[in-house]
Amino acid sequence: MICFVAGIGAGLGTGFAGMSAAAVISPMLITFLGMEPYMAVGIALASDVLASAISAYTYGKNKNLDIRNGIVMMISVLCFTLVGSYISSFVPSTAMGGFSTFMTLLLGIKFIVRPVMTTKAKMEAVETKKRVIQSILCGSVVGFICGFIGAGGGMMMLLLLTSILGYELKTAVGTSVFIMTFTAFTGAASHFAIGGAPDWTSFLFCILSTLLWARIAAKFANKASAKVLNRATGIVLTVLGAAIIAVNYLP
């Protein structure tokens, strides 16, 4: 039951806002099932793979996906995740584990208060060379922070795509989940190679539930108007962020 509920939250977050399933599934598996954190993150990343892939397919089918710059950004993310991970091994542990959680809550409030109303025409007016350079720089920042503190990928990508690269919301989410399909696969494979096989019952329930709800959310998001999508995305992120904070920090 916990896996199914966690999958609902993760799927909605992925389909609506390109949010990483790890931000929802990991704390719930650890808190309510007593699962070892490393394995919980591995299951969450595995849930991310298919959920992000089906979301990316749905956004791409509706022409809300920038594959070219998505690939450029993905390569930067993967490379600088390794750099950040390497550097973090020399730095004492800090209390930054809640970074992704609080960012989810704040970003949700931001979408409600200050919605992203950029149009595709305005987005596509940006010079190609400038867009590529921005994608490399933004991917480097996201990758480094993910590798250094182990969190924040999906939310950071959405924030940078909408605020720095000037993407309209649907294309930003579509591009974000496209990138996450590959980064989540890499992370999940690494976790299982190091930590061994997961609890298969939790693994299957989390993946199937996340996949189902990501598909539902992505279909709704692609049919919604910009105003409705901003509001729905903001509400989903705000509720999820508040719920995760409650799970993590309240007795």
C-alpha positions in Angstrom: 0.0 0.0 0.0 2.8 2.4 0.9 4.5 1.7 -2.5 1.3 2.4 -4.3 0.7 5.7 -2.5 4.3 6.7 -3.0 4.0 5.9 -6.7 0.9 8.1 -7.0 2.8 11.1 -5.6 5.9 10.4 -7.6 4.0 9.8 -10.8 2.0 13.0 -10.5 5.2 14.9 -9.8 7.0 13.4 -12.8 4.1 13.8 -15.3 3.2 17.4 -14.2 6.6 18.9 -13.3 9.4 16.6 -14.3 10.1 15.9 -10.6 12.4 13.1 -9.6 10.5 10.1 -8.1 13.4 9.8 -5.6 12.2 12.9 -3.8 8.8 11.1 -3.0 9.5 7.4 -2.9 12.8 7.3 -1.0 11.6 9.0 2.2 8.3 7.0 2.3 10.1 3.6 1.8 12.7 4.5 4.5 10.2 6.0 7.0 7.3 3.5 6.7 9.0 0.3 5.5 12.3 0.7 7.3 14.1 0.1 4.1 17.9 0.7 3.9 18.3 4.2 2.3 20.7 3.2 -0.5 18.3 0.6 -1.7 15.3 2.9 -1.3 17.0 5.4 -3.6 17.8 2.7 -6.1 14.1 1.6 -6.3 13.1 5.3 -6.6 15.5 5.9 -9.5 14.3 2.7 -11.2 10.7 4.0 -10.9 11.9 7.2 -12.5 13.1 5.5 -15.6 9.8 4.3 -17.1 7.8 7.1 -15.6 10.1 9.7 -17.2 10.2 7.8 -20.5 6.4 7.6 -20.8 6.1 11.2 -19.8 8.8 12.2 -22.4 7.0 10.2 -25.1 3.7 11.9 -24.2 5.2 15.4 -24.3 7.2 14.6 -27.5 4.0 13.3 -29.2 2.4 16.7 -28.4 5.5 18.6 -29.7 6.5 19.8 -26.3 10.0 18.4 -26.2 13.3 19.9 -27.2 15.4 16.8 -28.0 18.5 18.6 -29.4 19.2 20.8 -26.4 17.9 18.1 -24.1 20.7 15.9 -25.3 23.3 18.7 -24.9 22.1 19.4 -21.3 21.9 15.6 -20.5 25.6 15.1 -21.4 26.6 18.1 -19.2 24.5 16.8 -16.4 26.0 13.3 -16.5 29.6 14.6 -16.8 29.3 17.1 -13.9 27.4 14.6 -11.7 30.6 12.6 -11.7 32.7 15.7 -10.9 30.4 16.8 -8.1 30.3 13.2 -6.7 34.1 13.1 -6.7 34.6 16.5 -5.0 32.0 15.7 -2.4 34.1 12.7 -1.3 36.6 15.1 0.1 34.1 17.4 1.9 32.6 16.6 5.4 28.9 15.6 5.3 26.5 18.6 5.6 22.9 18.9 6.4 21.9 19.5 2.7 19.7 16.3 2.4 16.6 18.4 2.5 17.6 20.6 -0.4 15.4 18.9 -2.9 12.4 18.7 -0.6 12.4 22.4 0.3 13.0 23.3 -3.4 10.0 21.3 -4.4 7.8 23.3 -1.9 9.2 26.7 -2.9 9.0 25.9 -6.6 5.3 24.9 -6.2 4.5 28.2 -4.5 6.4 30.0 -7.2 4.3 28.4 -10.0 1.1 29.5 -8.2 2.2 33.0 -7.4 4.3 33.7 -10.5 3.2 31.3 -13.3 5.4 30.7 -16.4 3.6 32.3 -19.3 6.3 32.2 -21.9 5.0 31.3 -25.4 6.7 28.8 -27.8 7.2 31.6 -30.3 9.1 33.7 -27.8 11.1 30.6 -26.7 12.1 29.6 -30.3 13.2 33.2 -31.0 16.4 32.7 -29.0 19.5 32.2 -31.1 20.5 28.5 -31.5 24.2 29.0 -30.4 23.1 30.9 -27.3 20.6 28.2 -26.4 23.3 25.5 -26.7 25.7 27.4 -24.5 23.0 28.0 -21.9 22.1 24.3 -22.0 25.7 23.3 -21.4 26.1 25.7 -18.5 22.8 24.8 -16.9 23.4 21.1 -17.3 26.8 21.6 -15.6 25.2 23.4 -12.6 22.5 20.7 -12.2 24.9 17.8 -12.6 27.5 19.2 -10.1 24.8 19.9 -7.4 23.2 16.5 -7.9 26.6 14.8 -7.6 27.7 16.9 -4.6 24.6 16.7 -2.5 22.8 13.8 -4.1 19.5 15.6 -4.8 17.7 18.3 -6.7 18.0 17.2 -10.3 14.4 17.3 -11.6 13.4 20.5 -9.8 16.6 22.3 -10.6 16.2 21.4 -14.3 12.7 22.7 -14.4 13.7 25.9 -12.6 16.6 26.6 -14.9 14.7 25.7 -18.1 11.9 28.1 -17.3 13.8 30.9 -15.6 17.2 30.9 -17.4 16.6 29.3 -20.7 13.2 30.9 -21.1 11.3 27.7 -22.0 7.5 27.6 -21.8 6.3 25.3 -19.1 5.2 22.2 -21.2 8.4 22.1 -23.2 10.4 22.6 -20.0 8.7 19.6 -18.4 9.0 17.5 -21.5 12.7 18.2 -21.9 13.3 17.6 -18.2 11.7 14.2 -18.1 13.6 13.3 -21.4 16.9 14.0 -19.6 15.8 12.3 -16.4 15.0 9.0 -18.3 18.7 8.6 -18.9 20.1 10.0 -15.7 17.7 7.9 -13.6 18.7 4.7 -15.6 22.4 5.4 -14.9 21.7 6.0 -11.2 19.5 3.0 -10.8 22.0 0.7 -12.5 24.8 2.0 -10.4 22.8 1.5 -7.2 21.8 -2.1 -7.9 25.3 -3.0 -9.2 26.7 -1.8 -5.9 23.9 -2.6 -3.4 22.6 -5.8 -5.0 19.1 -6.9 -6.0 16.2 -4.9 -4.5 13.1 -6.0 -2.6 11.2 -7.2 -5.7 7.7 -6.6 -4.4 8.4 -3.0 -3.5 10.3 -2.6 -6.7 7.4 -3.7 -8.9 4.7 -1.9 -7.0 6.6 1.4 -7.1 7.5 1.1 -10.8 3.9 0.2 -11.9 2.2 2.8 -9.7 4.6 5.6 -10.7 4.3 4.7 -14.4 0.5 4.7 -14.3 0.1 8.1 -12.6 2.9 9.7 -14.6 1.1 8.7 -17.8 -2.2 10.1 -16.5 -0.6 13.4 -15.3 1.4 13.8 -18.6 -1.8 13.4 -20.7 -3.7 15.9 -18.7 -0.8 18.4 -18.7 -0.4 18.3 -22.5 -4.1 19.1 -22.9 -4.3 21.9 -20.3 -3.9 25.6 -20.9 -0.8 27.3 -19.6 -2.7 28.9 -16.8 -4.3 25.7 -15.7 -1.0 23.8 -16.0 0.9 26.3 -13.9 -1.8 26.1 -11.2 -1.9 22.3 -11.3 1.9 22.0 -11.2 2.1 24.5 -8.4 -0.5 22.6 -6.3 1.1 19.2 -6.9 4.6 20.4 -6.0 3.4 22.4 -2.9 1.4 19.4 -1.6 4.2 16.9 -2.3 6.8 19.2 -0.8 4.8 19.7 2.4 4.0 16.0 2.6 7.7 15.0 2.3 8.8 17.6 4.9 6.1 16.2 7.2 7.4 12.6 6.6 11.0 13.6 7.1 10.9 16.1 9.9 7.8 15.5 12.0 7.8 12.9 14.8 
